[in-house]
């Protein structure tokens, strides 16, 4: 009875196929909420009959998962970009919290700067008032405290961010090891059974997606079900069953920064990494460093500008002003790989041409060259022993070997180091260095004392009183209508010059050290008629003099830092931070939208649709019942034949 036997076999094959189909549908519905699960379906083929006759049933050849490599790659890329964008947005919001963006720089440090210069203006209005002087010191202390607070918070944020970098790298290393282990299992089972295990593929692909959320990756499928994974810069993280680790180490300059290294070669990958949480953290760190440099430059600008002005005036005791602020100067870190014994030091010597930013200085066969760490721009400096760089003077000492390098951080630590250096209100140098008083002159020449200037800015031939005579009462005496002498307090001639009735004359009194080198007090003799014996007395400014406090208050309106006022520089910093924050928000929203679309596309291919599964279940159930009826019919025929015998 070969016909009945074949009928039973056909019914049993259909029963088995329907049963396996229902099992597959059940697995799909059970995993509808399982992350990374790809919906599965059975592949059936007809069992051929003999000699071209009818088929002998069906066979389930495999259980396939609905997986589209292109859609998966889209999700990987979108996940990486979205995670980076969300991290940058969060960090930007934290940074903006330190700066009142909505005020356009009028709040926070901007308000503290305004209050300080307002207090200086009140001293200028009444330089004899001790309460005005005390108020100025109080505002100076508040300003320094505000800088320290912002600088300290930025430093704390950087420390926290470096810790987050380490945590992200640990997760990356853990994920790559798991991916490599699954690669090995997938390859082994594929080689044994001839087909890839769907559950392991789902687990591995889900881990790859988690990896992409930590770092930007490129995924390359292999023929045996394995995948190779590379960073966006091309470094292998997973190659078949092998995982390659990343590391976090301190930078080569001992400045406290962290770099991402590639364990197999110890190569620094930091600048080549992007995407994922790690890429977002690296971008955010650059923003924090820029903000730290910007705030530090403001702190240095306040300290250097005010201290220089303070040094040009006289305090209530008649002494040249001592520094009002104390701030750390530029820091130079030698590379740990240096072979020479030389060192570099730096100082900000020209605020107007100084721009915040860090540099790496490298000794070459022909001299030094500097590379801006933010822009990558390189410039040649010369061989030394001193050279100018971005408003700074760099000094080389000792033997620097060719190939040695140094990292220069001009203002990274300035904000958190700013303090007031004096507490005595009488030490505020409100008075002008000199005041002029005309004698009983027969001529009509007028003399005025100007604001301190560099001696190099004086007209050629200007009579200059040497620094040794600074601070004593001097006099100008005309010996004729066209000649004058400058006399010391003991009536010794210490300088002389010529006078023109049509163009007048200039003379100057040089400041002593440590006042900025080359600074002088200019005195202008206006054009007019001079008579022999005409004279002017030059005396140090007394307690009622306010010339230097007027100049100090006027610093608020001077282009003191990088061609901007201090308030303007702060407003520009706030605007930049606010603009980047808005850009980060827009980018994060766009990245989320792209990810949502990519996930939707993938789910339309690989996701479990319960309505479809219900229909499939019904179809398999009916097929099962039909196959059961085929078996029952064959059994009934078989029984009939037996009974007929």
PyMOL commands that set and color helices and strands:
alter all, ss='L'
color gray80, all
select helices_A, chain A and resi 2-30+50-52+69-96+101-103+109-125+130-193+198-214+270-272+276-311+351-353+414-417+425-427+455-457+467-469+547-557+566-606+610-644
alter helices_A, ss='H'
color red, helices_A
select strands_A, chain A and resi 40-46+58-65+217-221+227-231+236-239+242-243+246-250+258-262+267-268+325-326+331-334+343-348+358-364+367-372+378-382+386-389+392-397+405-409+419-420+435-438+447-449+453-454+463-465+474-480+483-487+493-498+505-510+519-525+535-539
alter strands_A, ss='S'
color yellow, strands_A
deselect
rebuild
show_as cartoon
